[in-house]
């Protein structure tokens, strides 16, 4: 027993080291209790500022969303007790899904306990051994896990390189019964956008299906926050399956699937991640519903978010920071030459009351470490200028330190 346990611990330690354990052995900025930081706000001249939470529309603490959650707990309790198939559902589940379908202009919506699980489960439901799934190489881990977990073949195409996708389909399409293309609308790590009109042309010409992850797009892209389709002026029913989340613009948690009404009805009985998982809790449904209601009557929140995002991107580039391919829509990364420089800058920000953890090794290519900045409608111009100034100063200090070490 002891030998087996030691072997297991050695394996875990080895895998951790391969994942970058050395970067966090002497202290790190992860898993920080942000409520404790908020309580210490007076310690910093300009207070505590989070750039790490995707509350894009500033609704997480809106009185309407918080009160809706409180009222739902009082009326229905804290949980639903079972999956909706075996334990029944609440009227609020139906109302939320109906309202989301109407808002997005799709046939139906199905909510699910996790946005991550939505991608994994949908891909596994759709494909079999005679099929092919083709994934953008920088698509979210949930898409990658779902694609690798099916019995179909899997290929990747270069990030946002639709010429590469077209080539892959030309060479492979005739060998498979069904082909599913998976990508994101607004990419969560790079802040760039899929060329949806061309992607749809390629999809239709090759008789493929499309799964579009809109987790960071809904509430962000388009004049009223209806996502990538609205951004490009495309009818949503041209997309077979869209995946959304409630944890970003909609200030709650969980995910949802948007598709044709008949597809959603099929998934209600057959999607593993829905059938075998508990339904969304009453406060989760209520807060998401309230957030959607606010967005529908206050679309200017999207306009203000876009203005803040564009300002952040512009100021970052003026400061000489590397923002990669970001377009200035809610997610703007700043890329660094080394993981050590990235961690140094994040720590420097933390010392000034700005919370923005580094992203190294996990979730991004190892040679592209970055700090991801999530912009909110609630951020002010002063907040944005404060952050850019701090990042620029810390980057200069990090390079100076690196040069000094190299010279010694």
N, C-alpha and C positions, 0 to 999 in steps of 0.2 A: 504493500500500500504506500509506504513512504517513498519507494523508488518511483512508483507511478506518479505520485504527487510532485516529486522533485522534477521529473521529466516534464510534466505539464507546466510547472512554473518556469522552467528553463526555456521551454518553447514560447511561452507568453512573453518572457523578457526579451528573447531574441527577436520576436516579431515587433515588439515595441521599439527596440533599438533601430531596427530597419525602417521604422516609421518616423524616426527623428526624435527619439527619447532624449538625446543629448541636448536638444534645444530647450528642454523644459526642466532639466535636472537641477538647475541652480535658481529656480524661481521662474514663474511664467505668468502671463496675463489672462489665462483661461479660467473659466468657471468662477469668475469673480461675482460675489453677491451684489448685484447692481443696486438693490434696494439699500444696501449698506453704503454704497457710494453716494446715492441720492441723499442719505441722511448726513453725509459729511460735506455737503455742497458748500457750506460756508468756509471750508478750508481753502478753497480756490477763489482767486480774485473775481473770476467771471463765472463761478459756480460749476456744478457738474453738468456735463453735456454728453449724451449718448449719440454715437454715430453707428451703432452696431445693431439697432433694432429696426425691423422693417415695418414699422407702424407708419406706412407711407402717407396716409391721409389724416394722421393725428387723431384717430378715433378710439384708441385703446383706453383712454381715460375720459372720454367724452361722457357727460352726464347721462345722455340718452342710452349709451351702450352699457354703462355700469349699472344704471337703474334697471334696465331690462333684464340683466343677468340676476340681480338681486330679487326682482319680482318673480322670475322663473323658479328660483330655488324655493322661495316661499310657497309657491303654488304647486310645484311638481317634484320638489326634492332635488338632490344633487346628481342623480343618475337615472338611466332608463332600465337598468337591470338585466338586459339581454340584447341579443341581436334583434333587429326589427322583424326579421322573418319569423322567428320562433316566439318572440315575446311581445309582438305588436309594436306599434310606433305611436307617436304623438301627432296631434293636428299640426303642431308647430313644425315638425319635419316636413310635412307635405307643403305647408305654406312657404317655408324657406326655399324648397326646391322649385316650387311653382314660380316664385318671384324671381329667383335667379334665372330660370329658363326664359322668362319674359324679358328680364333685363338684358340678357346676352343674345336674345333673338334665336334661341335654339329650341328643338322639339322637347327636350327634357333634361333634367338634372338629377343626379343621385349623389347625396352626401355620404361621406365615409369617414371613419374615425381618424384617418391619417392621409395627408397628401402624398407622403412617400409610398404608403401602401397602395394608394390609388394607381400610381404608375406601375408598380410591380405587378399588382393583381390584374390590371387590365391587359397588359402585354401578354401575360401568361394565359389569360382567357382567350385571346384572339388568335393565337398562333399554334401550329402543330408541326409535325416532323417534315411536312412537304413544303414548308414556308420559309421565308427569309425576312429578317428584321435588319434594317439599315439605320444606323444611329450616328448623329453628329458626334464627333470624337470628344467634344467638350460638354455634351449633354449631362444633366444631373445624374448623380450616382444612382438614384432610384430607377431611372430609365436604364442605365447600364446593368444594374442587378436584375431588373425584370427581363431584359433582352438575353442576358447570359443564362437565365434560369429556365428558359423554354427549350423544347426539343428541336426547334427550328435552327437554321443556320443564322449566323450574325456577322455583319460587316460594318465597318465604320467609314465615314467620309470625312475629309479634312474640314476643320471648323468653318462653317458658313461658306464652304466652297461648293457651290451648286454645280459647277462644271465637273467636279470630282464625283458628286452624286449621280449626275447624268451619265458619266462614263461607267460607273459601277452598274447602273441599271441596264445600260446598253449591252454590257458584257454578261449579265447574270439573269435578267428578268425572265427569259424564256425557260429557265431551269426550275422555276418554282410556281406552285399553285397560287399562293398569295404572298404579297410583299407589303410589309408595314414600315413606313418611314417614321422615325421618332426624332423630335428636336424640341427646342424651346422657342417661345416667342421672344421674350426678353431674357437673355442669358444671365443667370444669377451670379456668376463669377466674373464675367467680363463686361456686363452692361451694354452689350451690343444686341442687335435685332436681326432675326431671320428675314431674308427677302421673301416674304410670303407669296406675293403674286407669282414670282418665277417658280418657287417651290411647288405651288399648286399646279402650274402648267406642266412641270416635269412629272408630278404625281399622276395627273389625269392622262397624260400622253402614254405613260407606262402602265396604266391600270393598277395603281397602287393605292394603299390606304395611308392616312396620315394621323399620327398621334402628336398633338401639339401641346406642350406643357406651358400653360399660361399662368403659372403660380405667381410670377413677378409682373405679369402683364395686366391682369385684371385690376382695375382701380388706378392704373398708371398710364397705359397706352391709350391713345384715342382721345378726342376732345372731351368725352364724358366718362372715360375709364372703362370702356367695354372691351379693351384688349387689342390684340394684334390685328384682328379683322377690321375693327373700327379705324385703327391707325392707317390701314391701307385701303379702306373703303371696299372691303370684300364681304360678300354674303357669308355668314357663319356656317351655313349648312354645306359649304364646300369642304369642310373639314370633318372627317369621320368621327374623331374623338378628341375633345379638348379636356385637359386636366387643370383644375383650379385648386386653390387653397383658401382656407378661411383665416389663416394665421398672419397674413400680411395686411393687405388693404382693409380686410374685414375684421380685424382686431379681435380674433377669437382663436380657434384651433380646429384642426381637421381639414379634410379636402373634399373635392367633389368632381364628378365626371359630367361633362356636357356632351350630348349627342342627340341623334334622332330619337323621338319618343319610343319607337319600337325597340331600339337598341337598349335604351334605359330600362324598359320593362323586362327585357331578357336578363340584363345584369342584376336586376332586383332579386331574381331567383337563382342566378348562376355565378355571379362574381364572388370568388372565394373571400376576398378581403372585406366584402360587405356581408355576405351570408354568415360568415363565421366570426364576425367582430361585433362588438356592442355598438348600438346606435349612438349618435351624438347626444351628449348630456343636455338637459334643459337650459342651463345658463349659457352653454356654448351656442346652442341654436338661437337663443334670444339675443345674445350680443351680436352675433353675425347678422341676424335679421335687422337689428337696429342700425348696424353699420351700413348695410345695403340701403336701408331707407334713407339714411342721411346722405349717402352718395347720390341717390336719385334726385334729391331736392337741392343738393348743394354741389353741383358739378364743378363750381369754381375751385373746389379743393384740388381737383386734378390740375387746373390751370396754375395754381400757386405752387403745387409740387413740381410741375414742369419748370416753372421759373426758377425755383431754388436749385433744381438739378442742373439746369443749364448754367446758372451762375457758378455752381461748384466746379463744373467741368471747365468752364472758361478760366476761372481764377487758378485752378490747378495747372492748366497748360501755360498760363502766363507766368507761373512760378517755376516753370521748367520741370514739372513733375510728369512722370510717364503714366498716362491713363489708358494706354493700350487702345483698344477699338471701341471704348465706351462712347455712347451717343448722347449721354446726358438725360437719362430717364430713370431716376430713382436710385439706380445702382452705379456707382463710379468707383472702380478700383484704382489704387496707386501702386504701381509695380516697382520692385526693387531688384538690385543686382544679386543680392545674396540673402539667404534666410536670416543670417545674423543681423544684417542691416535692417531688415523688415522688423525683427523683434526689437531692435534698439529703438527704432522710431515709435513703435507701438508703446514701449515703456516710457519714452519721453512724453508722449501724449497723455499717458495715464498720470504721470507726475503733475500734469497741468489740469487734471480733472476731465480729460476727454477720453471716453472709453471707445476704443476701436481696435479689437484684437487682431493680431497678424494671422494670415492664412498661409501656412507653409506645409509642404508635403501632402497633407490630407486635402483632397478636393481640387487641387490644381497641379499642373506639371511642376516637377521639382525645381526646374530652372526658372520658374515664373512666380516667386513669392510675392505676396501683395497684402495690402490692407484694403478691405472692402468697406467703403463708406455708403451707408444707406441714408438717403436723403428723405426728409419728412416735410410735409406741408407746414408743420409747426416750426421748423428751423427759420431763424432770422438771417438777414444778410450779415449781421454781426457774428452770428454763430459760424457761418460759412467762412468768413474772412479769418476768424480766430483759428479755425481748424487748418486752413490752408497755410497760414503763417506758421503755425506750430509744426506742421509736417515739413515744410520747406526748411525751417531752421534745424530741425532734428536730422533731416537728410544730409544737410551740409556737415553737421557735427559727426554723423556716422561715417561719411566718406573721409573726413579728416582723420578720424580715429583709425580707420582701415589703412589709410596711407601711412600713418605714423607706425603702425604695427608692421606693415610691410617693409618699411625702411630700417627697422631695428634688427 
